[in-house]
């Protein structure tokens, strides 16, 4: 599962009107589930208006910051890069991990336990517990991304 998912502006508007989500600044909240996701302004390159796609941007998603770095001009549903014009779909990249990292960084530090005298032996209960904790954390991360992806799939209409 990708760390970023493109959500068209039109879809966010529809969901907001239906009371499914709330957007505050760059944070999207799924109201029924209370989950937050960071949003980054982006566009999806839909079709060529003029020129050849020598940059290979068709069907790609780029953030508005990336467009600036490329020297592209973006206005409404158009992007011009040099002599090439594209029709784009405006929207956002939703990053489920950014808010989690920000929350962890702003949380007070957790006191560390006393260091172990020796490294756990392979296959020991301590090593197995550490692996289980790491697996559980990865499953939670993946589960939140899967949840956002499923919400998007269920509601993209």
Order of alpha helices (4+ residues) and beta strands (2+ residues): beta-alpha-beta-beta-beta-beta-alpha-beta-beta-beta-alpha-alpha
